[in-house]
Amino acid sequence: MSSMNTEMKSFIAISDIISLLNMSSGFLSIISSINHNFELAAILMIIAIIFDSSDGWVARKTNRQDDLGFGKNIDSLSDIISFGVAPATFLYSCINTTPGIFQAIIVIISLFIVICGVLRLTRYNVIAGKIDTKDFIGFPIPGISLVLATYYLSGLFNPYVALILSAIISLLMICNIRYPKFDNIPVIAISAILIVILILPINIIIYNINVPALILLLFCLYYLIINLIKR
């Protein structure tokens, strides 16, 4: 092993650059949350999800050889920033400005998001390739970023509901419930269009409600709930 080539160029591939773009979006979301630019922070979390959804596809299309697990590690480390620290910082920064809520509760639930995110990603890496299933074990970690981002952008954001939702989703990330990989092409296509509308942004507002954000939120909550009911 002492003769191993440790130059970065021998490890990194195109798919890893996409993972880094995921991480960069998450980091910029954190900065935006700290600066109380919550709309931008929410959009950046959604952009991180796009990059996270793309890196695996690019790795397959480019026939990525990753015997040492470099890609898997960089993906997980990027995910914990974008879908652990970013939503936790978003939740804390956003709700911390709301009077009447005990700050300790906000801190605890924000920290809980990060802890459950780390646990979920670590378990995923440990069991990957060792169990015969194509399903996710526990709610997929990008889901909490998507829920919080679309909930905020929808215009219906309530800090108390956001705290409760975050606690529930965090628990579901580390549960043993199987969540099937989403392969409904029409819903994926509609979701992609809605995401583009949100990012541009093209304002489709009815009664102060951002319709694309609300539809995406409902899609995500349906996926979360229906698999609980089927259990």
MODELLER restraints for C-alpha pairs under 7 A, 6 or more apart:
rsr = mdl.restraints
at = mdl.atoms
rsr.add(forms.Gaussian(group=physical.xy_distance, feature=features.Distance(at['CA:11:A'], at['CA:70:A']), mean=6.61, stdev=0.5))
rsr.add(forms.Gaussian(group=physical.xy_distance, feature=features.Distance(at['CA:15:A'], at['CA:55:A']), mean=4.76, stdev=0.5))
rsr.add(forms.Gaussian(group=physical.xy_distance, feature=features.Distance(at['CA:15:A'], at['CA:56:A']), mean=6.91, stdev=0.5))
rsr.add(forms.Gaussian(group=physical.xy_distance, feature=features.Distance(at['CA:15:A'], at['CA:58:A']), mean=5.56, stdev=0.5))
rsr.add(forms.Gaussian(group=physical.xy_distance, feature=features.Distance(at['CA:15:A'], at['CA:59:A']), mean=5.25, stdev=0.5))
rsr.add(forms.Gaussian(group=physical.xy_distance, feature=features.Distance(at['CA:16:A'], at['CA:55:A']), mean=6.95, stdev=0.5))
rsr.add(forms.Gaussian(group=physical.xy_distance, feature=features.Distance(at['CA:16:A'], at['CA:71:A']), mean=5.98, stdev=0.5))
rsr.add(forms.Gaussian(group=physical.xy_distance, feature=features.Distance(at['CA:16:A'], at['CA:74:A']), mean=6.80, stdev=0.5))
rsr.add(forms.Gaussian(group=physical.xy_distance, feature=features.Distance(at['CA:18:A'], at['CA:51:A']), mean=5.91, stdev=0.5))
rsr.add(forms.Gaussian(group=physical.xy_distance, feature=features.Distance(at['CA:18:A'], at['CA:55:A']), mean=5.53, stdev=0.5))
rsr.add(forms.Gaussian(group=physical.xy_distance, feature=features.Distance(at['CA:19:A'], at['CA:51:A']), mean=6.55, stdev=0.5))
rsr.add(forms.Gaussian(group=physical.xy_distance, feature=features.Distance(at['CA:19:A'], at['CA:52:A']), mean=6.24, stdev=0.5))
rsr.add(forms.Gaussian(group=physical.xy_distance, feature=features.Distance(at['CA:19:A'], at['CA:55:A']), mean=6.01, stdev=0.5))
rsr.add(forms.Gaussian(group=physical.xy_distance, feature=features.Distance(at['CA:19:A'], at['CA:74:A']), mean=6.82, stdev=0.5))
rsr.add(forms.Gaussian(group=physical.xy_distance, feature=features.Distance(at['CA:19:A'], at['CA:75:A']), mean=5.55, stdev=0.5))
rsr.add(forms.Gaussian(group=physical.xy_distance, feature=features.Distance(at['CA:19:A'], at['CA:78:A']), mean=6.33, stdev=0.5))
rsr.add(forms.Gaussian(group=physical.xy_distance, feature=features.Distance(at['CA:20:A'], at['CA:78:A']), mean=6.54, stdev=0.5))
rsr.add(forms.Gaussian(group=physical.xy_distance, feature=features.Distance(at['CA:21:A'], at['CA:51:A']), mean=6.54, stdev=0.5))
rsr.add(forms.Gaussian(group=physical.xy_distance, feature=features.Distance(at['CA:22:A'], at['CA:48:A']), mean=4.35, stdev=0.5))
rsr.add(forms.Gaussian(group=physical.xy_distance, feature=features.Distance(at['CA:22:A'], at['CA:51:A']), mean=5.04, stdev=0.5))
rsr.add(forms.Gaussian(group=physical.xy_distance, feature=features.Distance(at['CA:22:A'], at['CA:52:A']), mean=5.80, stdev=0.5))
rsr.add(forms.Gaussian(group=physical.xy_distance, feature=features.Distance(at['CA:22:A'], at['CA:78:A']), mean=6.47, stdev=0.5))
rsr.add(forms.Gaussian(group=physical.xy_distance, feature=features.Distance(at['CA:22:A'], at['CA:82:A']), mean=6.85, stdev=0.5))
rsr.add(forms.Gaussian(group=physical.xy_distance, feature=features.Distance(at['CA:23:A'], at['CA:48:A']), mean=6.93, stdev=0.5))
rsr.add(forms.Gaussian(group=physical.xy_distance, feature=features.Distance(at['CA:23:A'], at['CA:78:A']), mean=4.50, stdev=0.5))
rsr.add(forms.Gaussian(group=physical.xy_distance, feature=features.Distance(at['CA:23:A'], at['CA:79:A']), mean=6.74, stdev=0.5))
rsr.add(forms.Gaussian(group=physical.xy_distance, feature=features.Distance(at['CA:23:A'], at['CA:81:A']), mean=6.15, stdev=0.5))
rsr.add(forms.Gaussian(group=physical.xy_distance, feature=features.Distance(at['CA:23:A'], at['CA:82:A']), mean=5.69, stdev=0.5))
rsr.add(forms.Gaussian(group=physical.xy_distance, feature=features.Distance(at['CA:25:A'], at['CA:44:A']), mean=5.44, stdev=0.5))
rsr.add(forms.Gaussian(group=physical.xy_distance, feature=features.Distance(at['CA:25:A'], at['CA:45:A']), mean=6.59, stdev=0.5))
rsr.add(forms.Gaussian(group=physical.xy_distance, feature=features.Distance(at['CA:25:A'], at['CA:47:A']), mean=6.59, stdev=0.5))
rsr.add(forms.Gaussian(group=physical.xy_distance, feature=features.Distance(at['CA:25:A'], at['CA:48:A']), mean=5.21, stdev=0.5))
rsr.add(forms.Gaussian(group=physical.xy_distance, feature=features.Distance(at['CA:26:A'], at['CA:44:A']), mean=6.57, stdev=0.5))
rsr.add(forms.Gaussian(group=physical.xy_distance, feature=features.Distance(at['CA:26:A'], at['CA:45:A']), mean=5.85, stdev=0.5))
rsr.add(forms.Gaussian(group=physical.xy_distance, feature=features.Distance(at['CA:26:A'], at['CA:48:A']), mean=6.02, stdev=0.5))
rsr.add(forms.Gaussian(group=physical.xy_distance, feature=features.Distance(at['CA:26:A'], at['CA:81:A']), mean=5.89, stdev=0.5))
rsr.add(forms.Gaussian(group=physical.xy_distance, feature=features.Distance(at['CA:26:A'], at['CA:82:A']), mean=3.87, stdev=0.5))
rsr.add(forms.Gaussian(group=physical.xy_distance, feature=features.Distance(at['CA:26:A'], at['CA:86:A']), mean=5.66, stdev=0.5))
rsr.add(forms.Gaussian(group=physical.xy_distance, feature=features.Distance(at['CA:27:A'], at['CA:81:A']), mean=6.75, stdev=0.5))
rsr.add(forms.Gaussian(group=physical.xy_distance, feature=features.Distance(at['CA:27:A'], at['CA:82:A']), mean=6.78, stdev=0.5))
rsr.add(forms.Gaussian(group=physical.xy_distance, feature=features.Distance(at['CA:27:A'], at['CA:86:A']), mean=6.87, stdev=0.5))
rsr.add(forms.Gaussian(group=physical.xy_distance, feature=features.Distance(at['CA:29:A'], at['CA:41:A']), mean=4.16, stdev=0.5))
rsr.add(forms.Gaussian(group=physical.xy_distance, feature=features.Distance(at['CA:29:A'], at['CA:42:A']), mean=7.00, stdev=0.5))
rsr.add(forms.Gaussian(group=physical.xy_distance, feature=features.Distance(at['CA:29:A'], at['CA:44:A']), mean=5.31, stdev=0.5))
rsr.add(forms.Gaussian(group=physical.xy_distance, feature=features.Distance(at['CA:29:A'], at['CA:45:A']), mean=6.20, stdev=0.5))
rsr.add(forms.Gaussian(group=physical.xy_distance, feature=features.Distance(at['CA:29:A'], at['CA:86:A']), mean=6.17, stdev=0.5))
rsr.add(forms.Gaussian(group=physical.xy_distance, feature=features.Distance(at['CA:30:A'], at['CA:41:A']), mean=6.79, stdev=0.5))
rsr.add(forms.Gaussian(group=physical.xy_distance, feature=features.Distance(at['CA:30:A'], at['CA:86:A']), mean=5.09, stdev=0.5))
rsr.add(forms.Gaussian(group=physical.xy_distance, feature=features.Distance(at['CA:30:A'], at['CA:89:A']), mean=6.11, stdev=0.5))
rsr.add(forms.Gaussian(group=physical.xy_distance, feature=features.Distance(at['CA:30:A'], at['CA:90:A']), mean=6.80, stdev=0.5))
rsr.add(forms.Gaussian(group=physical.xy_distance, feature=features.Distance(at['CA:32:A'], at['CA:38:A']), mean=6.50, stdev=0.5))
rsr.add(forms.Gaussian(group=physical.xy_distance, feature=features.Distance(at['CA:32:A'], at['CA:40:A']), mean=6.47, stdev=0.5))
rsr.add(forms.Gaussian(group=physical.xy_distance, feature=features.Distance(at['CA:32:A'], at['CA:41:A']), mean=5.08, stdev=0.5))
rsr.add(forms.Gaussian(group=physical.xy_distance, feature=features.Distance(at['CA:33:A'], at['CA:41:A']), mean=5.61, stdev=0.5))
rsr.add(forms.Gaussian(group=physical.xy_distance, feature=features.Distance(at['CA:33:A'], at['CA:89:A']), mean=6.54, stdev=0.5))
rsr.add(forms.Gaussian(group=physical.xy_distance, feature=features.Distance(at['CA:33:A'], at['CA:90:A']), mean=5.22, stdev=0.5))
rsr.add(forms.Gaussian(group=physical.xy_distance, feature=features.Distance(at['CA:33:A'], at['CA:93:A']), mean=5.98, stdev=0.5))
rsr.add(forms.Gaussian(group=physical.xy_distance, feature=features.Distance(at['CA:34:A'], at['CA:93:A']), mean=6.24, stdev=0.5))
rsr.add(forms.Gaussian(group=physical.xy_distance, feature=features.Distance(at['CA:36:A'], at['CA:93:A']), mean=6.87, stdev=0.5))
rsr.add(forms.Gaussian(group=physical.xy_distance, feature=features.Distance(at['CA:39:A'], at['CA:153:A']), mean=6.57, stdev=0.5))
rsr.add(forms.Gaussian(group=physical.xy_distance, feature=features.Distance(at['CA:42:A'], at['CA:149:A']), mean=4.38, stdev=0.5))
rsr.add(forms.Gaussian(group=physical.xy_distance, feature=features.Distance(at['CA:43:A'], at['CA:149:A']), mean=6.86, stdev=0.5))
rsr.add(forms.Gaussian(group=physical.xy_distance, feature=features.Distance(at['CA:43:A'], at['CA:199:A']), mean=6.23, stdev=0.5))
rsr.add(forms.Gaussian(group=physical.xy_distance, feature=features.Distance(at['CA:45:A'], at['CA:82:A']), mean=6.58, stdev=0.5))
rsr.add(forms.Gaussian(group=physical.xy_distance, feature=features.Distance(at['CA:45:A'], at['CA:145:A']), mean=6.08, stdev=0.5))
rsr.add(forms.Gaussian(group=physical.xy_distance, feature=features.Distance(at['CA:45:A'], at['CA:149:A']), mean=6.85, stdev=0.5))
rsr.add(forms.Gaussian(group=physical.xy_distance, feature=features.Distance(at['CA:46:A'], at['CA:146:A']), mean=6.24, stdev=0.5))
rsr.add(forms.Gaussian(group=physical.xy_distance, feature=features.Distance(at['CA:48:A'], at['CA:82:A']), mean=6.45, stdev=0.5))
rsr.add(forms.Gaussian(group=physical.xy_distance, feature=features.Distance(at['CA:49:A'], at['CA:142:A']), mean=6.36, stdev=0.5))
rsr.add(forms.Gaussian(group=physical.xy_distance, feature=features.Distance(at['CA:76:A'], at['CA:121:A']), mean=6.27, stdev=0.5))
rsr.add(forms.Gaussian(group=physical.xy_distance, feature=features.Distance(at['CA:80:A'], at['CA:117:A']), mean=6.31, stdev=0.5))
rsr.add(forms.Gaussian(group=physical.xy_distance, feature=features.Distance(at['CA:80:A'], at['CA:118:A']), mean=6.44, stdev=0.5))
rsr.add(forms.Gaussian(group=physical.xy_distance, feature=features.Distance(at['CA:83:A'], at['CA:141:A']), mean=6.13, stdev=0.5))
rsr.add(forms.Gaussian(group=physical.xy_distance, feature=features.Distance(at['CA:83:A'], at['CA:142:A']), mean=5.35, stdev=0.5))
rsr.add(forms.Gaussian(group=physical.xy_distance, feature=features.Distance(at['CA:83:A'], at['CA:144:A']), mean=6.88, stdev=0.5))
rsr.add(forms.Gaussian(group=physical.xy_distance, feature=features.Distance(at['CA:83:A'], at['CA:145:A']), mean=5.63, stdev=0.5))
rsr.add(forms.Gaussian(group=physical.xy_distance, feature=features.Distance(at['CA:84:A'], at['CA:113:A']), mean=5.99, stdev=0.5))
rsr.add(forms.Gaussian(group=physical.xy_distance, feature=features.Distance(at['CA:84:A'], at['CA:114:A']), mean=4.61, stdev=0.5))
rsr.add(forms.Gaussian(group=physical.xy_distance, feature=features.Distance(at['CA:84:A'], at['CA:117:A']), mean=5.39, stdev=0.5))
rsr.add(forms.Gaussian(group=physical.xy_distance, feature=features.Distance(at['CA:85:A'], at['CA:114:A']), mean=5.79, stdev=0.5))
rsr.add(forms.Gaussian(group=physical.xy_distance, feature=features.Distance(at['CA:87:A'], at['CA:145:A']), mean=5.47, stdev=0.5))
rsr.add(forms.Gaussian(group=physical.xy_distance, feature=features.Distance(at['CA:88:A'], at['CA:110:A']), mean=4.47, stdev=0.5))
rsr.add(forms.Gaussian(group=physical.xy_distance, feature=features.Distance(at['CA:88:A'], at['CA:111:A']), mean=6.76, stdev=0.5))
rsr.add(forms.Gaussian(group=physical.xy_distance, feature=features.Distance(at['CA:88:A'], at['CA:113:A']), mean=5.98, stdev=0.5))
rsr.add(forms.Gaussian(group=physical.xy_distance, feature=features.Distance(at['CA:88:A'], at['CA:114:A']), mean=6.65, stdev=0.5))
rsr.add(forms.Gaussian(group=physical.xy_distance, feature=features.Distance(at['CA:89:A'], at['CA:110:A']), mean=6.96, stdev=0.5))
rsr.add(forms.Gaussian(group=physical.xy_distance, feature=features.Distance(at['CA:91:A'], at['CA:110:A']), mean=6.56, stdev=0.5))
rsr.add(forms.Gaussian(group=physical.xy_distance, feature=features.Distance(at['CA:92:A'], at['CA:106:A']), mean=5.88, stdev=0.5))
rsr.add(forms.Gaussian(group=physical.xy_distance, feature=features.Distance(at['CA:92:A'], at['CA:107:A']), mean=6.58, stdev=0.5))
rsr.add(forms.Gaussian(group=physical.xy_distance, feature=features.Distance(at['CA:92:A'], at['CA:110:A']), mean=6.15, stdev=0.5))
rsr.add(forms.Gaussian(group=physical.xy_distance, feature=features.Distance(at['CA:95:A'], at['CA:159:A']), mean=5.76, stdev=0.5))
rsr.add(forms.Gaussian(group=physical.xy_distance, feature=features.Distance(at['CA:96:A'], at['CA:103:A']), mean=6.75, stdev=0.5))
rsr.add(forms.Gaussian(group=physical.xy_distance, feature=features.Distance(at['CA:109:A'], at['CA:163:A']), mean=6.93, stdev=0.5))
rsr.add(forms.Gaussian(group=physical.xy_distance, feature=features.Distance(at['CA:109:A'], at['CA:167:A']), mean=6.19, stdev=0.5))
rsr.add(forms.Gaussian(group=physical.xy_distance, feature=features.Distance(at['CA:112:A'], at['CA:170:A']), mean=6.98, stdev=0.5))
rsr.add(forms.Gaussian(group=physical.xy_distance, feature=features.Distance(at['CA:113:A'], at['CA:170:A']), mean=5.48, stdev=0.5))
rsr.add(forms.Gaussian(group=physical.xy_distance, feature=features.Distance(at['CA:116:A'], at['CA:170:A']), mean=5.69, stdev=0.5))
rsr.add(forms.Gaussian(group=physical.xy_distance, feature=features.Distance(at['CA:116:A'], at['CA:173:A']), mean=6.63, stdev=0.5))
rsr.add(forms.Gaussian(group=physical.xy_distance, feature=features.Distance(at['CA:116:A'], at['CA:174:A']), mean=6.19, stdev=0.5))
rsr.add(forms.Gaussian(group=physical.xy_distance, feature=features.Distance(at['CA:117:A'], at['CA:141:A']), mean=6.44, stdev=0.5))
rsr.add(forms.Gaussian(group=physical.xy_distance, feature=features.Distance(at['CA:119:A'], at['CA:174:A']), mean=6.79, stdev=0.5))
rsr.add(forms.Gaussian(group=physical.xy_distance, feature=features.Distance(at['CA:120:A'], at['CA:173:A']), mean=6.10, stdev=0.5))
rsr.add(forms.Gaussian(group=physical.xy_distance, feature=features.Distance(at['CA:120:A'], at['CA:174:A']), mean=5.37, stdev=0.5))
rsr.add(forms.Gaussian(group=physical.xy_distance, feature=features.Distance(at['CA:135:A'], at['CA:178:A']), mean=5.89, stdev=0.5))
rsr.add(forms.Gaussian(group=physical.xy_distance, feature=features.Distance(at['CA:135:A'], at['CA:179:A']), mean=5.54, stdev=0.5))
rsr.add(forms.Gaussian(group=physical.xy_distance, feature=features.Distance(at['CA:135:A'], at['CA:180:A']), mean=4.38, stdev=0.5))
rsr.add(forms.Gaussian(group=physical.xy_distance, feature=features.Distance(at['CA:135:A'], at['CA:181:A']), mean=5.58, stdev=0.5))
rsr.add(forms.Gaussian(group=physical.xy_distance, feature=features.Distance(at['CA:136:A'], at['CA:178:A']), mean=5.64, stdev=0.5))
rsr.add(forms.Gaussian(group=physical.xy_distance, feature=features.Distance(at['CA:136:A'], at['CA:179:A']), mean=4.91, stdev=0.5))
rsr.add(forms.Gaussian(group=physical.xy_distance, feature=features.Distance(at['CA:136:A'], at['CA:180:A']), mean=5.99, stdev=0.5))
rsr.add(forms.Gaussian(group=physical.xy_distance, feature=features.Distance(at['CA:136:A'], at['CA:181:A']), mean=6.60, stdev=0.5))
rsr.add(forms.Gaussian(group=physical.xy_distance, feature=features.Distance(at['CA:137:A'], at['CA:176:A']), mean=5.65, stdev=0.5))
rsr.add(forms.Gaussian(group=physical.xy_distance, feature=features.Distance(at['CA:137:A'], at['CA:177:A']), mean=5.88, stdev=0.5))
rsr.add(forms.Gaussian(group=physical.xy_distance, feature=features.Distance(at['CA:137:A'], at['CA:178:A']), mean=4.88, stdev=0.5))
rsr.add(forms.Gaussian(group=physical.xy_distance, feature=features.Distance(at['CA:137:A'], at['CA:179:A']), mean=6.33, stdev=0.5))
rsr.add(forms.Gaussian(group=physical.xy_distance, feature=features.Distance(at['CA:138:A'], at['CA:172:A']), mean=5.73, stdev=0.5))
rsr.add(forms.Gaussian(group=physical.xy_distance, feature=features.Distance(at['CA:138:A'], at['CA:173:A']), mean=4.54, stdev=0.5))
rsr.add(forms.Gaussian(group=physical.xy_distance, feature=features.Distance(at['CA:138:A'], at['CA:174:A']), mean=5.46, stdev=0.5))
rsr.add(forms.Gaussian(group=physical.xy_distance, feature=features.Distance(at['CA:138:A'], at['CA:175:A']), mean=5.04, stdev=0.5))
rsr.add(forms.Gaussian(group=physical.xy_distance, feature=features.Distance(at['CA:138:A'], at['CA:176:A']), mean=5.45, stdev=0.5))
rsr.add(forms.Gaussian(group=physical.xy_distance, feature=features.Distance(at['CA:138:A'], at['CA:177:A']), mean=5.19, stdev=0.5))
rsr.add(forms.Gaussian(group=physical.xy_distance, feature=features.Distance(at['CA:138:A'], at['CA:178:A']), mean=5.94, stdev=0.5))
rsr.add(forms.Gaussian(group=physical.xy_distance, feature=features.Distance(at['CA:138:A'], at['CA:179:A']), mean=6.39, stdev=0.5))
rsr.add(forms.Gaussian(group=physical.xy_distance, feature=features.Distance(at['CA:139:A'], at['CA:172:A']), mean=5.45, stdev=0.5))
rsr.add(forms.Gaussian(group=physical.xy_distance, feature=features.Distance(at['CA:139:A'], at['CA:173:A']), mean=4.33, stdev=0.5))
rsr.add(forms.Gaussian(group=physical.xy_distance, feature=features.Distance(at['CA:139:A'], at['CA:179:A']), mean=6.24, stdev=0.5))
rsr.add(forms.Gaussian(group=physical.xy_distance, feature=features.Distance(at['CA:140:A'], at['CA:173:A']), mean=6.35, stdev=0.5))
rsr.add(forms.Gaussian(group=physical.xy_distance, feature=features.Distance(at['CA:141:A'], at['CA:173:A']), mean=6.39, stdev=0.5))
rsr.add(forms.Gaussian(group=physical.xy_distance, feature=features.Distance(at['CA:144:A'], at['CA:166:A']), mean=6.96, stdev=0.5))
rsr.add(forms.Gaussian(group=physical.xy_distance, feature=features.Distance(at['CA:144:A'], at['CA:169:A']), mean=6.46, stdev=0.5))
rsr.add(forms.Gaussian(group=physical.xy_distance, feature=features.Distance(at['CA:147:A'], at['CA:217:A']), mean=5.74, stdev=0.5))
rsr.add(forms.Gaussian(group=physical.xy_distance, feature=features.Distance(at['CA:147:A'], at['CA:220:A']), mean=6.71, stdev=0.5))
rsr.add(forms.Gaussian(group=physical.xy_distance, feature=features.Distance(at['CA:150:A'], at['CA:213:A']), mean=4.81, stdev=0.5))
rsr.add(forms.Gaussian(group=physical.xy_distance, feature=features.Distance(at['CA:150:A'], at['CA:214:A']), mean=6.51, stdev=0.5))
rsr.add(forms.Gaussian(group=physical.xy_distance, feature=features.Distance(at['CA:150:A'], at['CA:216:A']), mean=6.64, stdev=0.5))
rsr.add(forms.Gaussian(group=physical.xy_distance, feature=features.Distance(at['CA:150:A'], at['CA:217:A']), mean=5.46, stdev=0.5))
rsr.add(forms.Gaussian(group=physical.xy_distance, feature=features.Distance(at['CA:151:A'], at['CA:157:A']), mean=5.66, stdev=0.5))
rsr.add(forms.Gaussian(group=physical.xy_distance, feature=features.Distance(at['CA:151:A'], at['CA:214:A']), mean=6.92, stdev=0.5))
rsr.add(forms.Gaussian(group=physical.xy_distance, feature=features.Distance(at['CA:151:A'], at['CA:217:A']), mean=6.23, stdev=0.5))
rsr.add(forms.Gaussian(group=physical.xy_distance, feature=features.Distance(at['CA:153:A'], at['CA:210:A']), mean=6.62, stdev=0.5))
rsr.add(forms.Gaussian(group=physical.xy_distance, feature=features.Distance(at['CA:153:A'], at['CA:213:A']), mean=5.95, stdev=0.5))
rsr.add(forms.Gaussian(group=physical.xy_distance, feature=features.Distance(at['CA:154:A'], at['CA:209:A']), mean=5.51, stdev=0.5))
rsr.add(forms.Gaussian(group=physical.xy_distance, feature=features.Distance(at['CA:154:A'], at['CA:210:A']), mean=4.52, stdev=0.5))
rsr.add(forms.Gaussian(group=physical.xy_distance, feature=features.Distance(at['CA:154:A'], at['CA:211:A']), mean=6.78, stdev=0.5))
rsr.add(forms.Gaussian(group=physical.xy_distance, feature=features.Distance(at['CA:154:A'], at['CA:213:A']), mean=4.93, stdev=0.5))
rsr.add(forms.Gaussian(group=physical.xy_distance, feature=features.Distance(at['CA:154:A'], at['CA:214:A']), mean=5.13, stdev=0.5))
rsr.add(forms.Gaussian(group=physical.xy_distance, feature=features.Distance(at['CA:155:A'], at['CA:208:A']), mean=6.56, stdev=0.5))
rsr.add(forms.Gaussian(group=physical.xy_distance, feature=features.Distance(at['CA:155:A'], at['CA:209:A']), mean=5.26, stdev=0.5))
rsr.add(forms.Gaussian(group=physical.xy_distance, feature=features.Distance(at['CA:155:A'], at['CA:210:A']), mean=6.22, stdev=0.5))
rsr.add(forms.Gaussian(group=physical.xy_distance, feature=features.Distance(at['CA:156:A'], at['CA:209:A']), mean=6.97, stdev=0.5))
rsr.add(forms.Gaussian(group=physical.xy_distance, feature=features.Distance(at['CA:179:A'], at['CA:227:A']), mean=6.39, stdev=0.5))
rsr.add(forms.Gaussian(group=physical.xy_distance, feature=features.Distance(at['CA:191:A'], at['CA:216:A']), mean=6.49, stdev=0.5))
rsr.add(forms.Gaussian(group=physical.xy_distance, feature=features.Distance(at['CA:194:A'], at['CA:212:A']), mean=5.25, stdev=0.5))
rsr.add(forms.Gaussian(group=physical.xy_distance, feature=features.Distance(at['CA:198:A'], at['CA:212:A']), mean=6.86, stdev=0.5))
rsr.add(forms.Gaussian(group=physical.xy_distance, feature=features.Distance(at['CA:204:A'], at['CA:210:A']), mean=5.89, stdev=0.5))
rsr.add(forms.Gaussian(group=physical.xy_distance, feature=features.Distance(at['CA:204:A'], at['CA:211:A']), mean=5.96, stdev=0.5))
rsr.add(forms.Gaussian(group=physical.xy_distance, feature=features.Distance(at['CA:205:A'], at['CA:211:A']), mean=6.00, stdev=0.5))
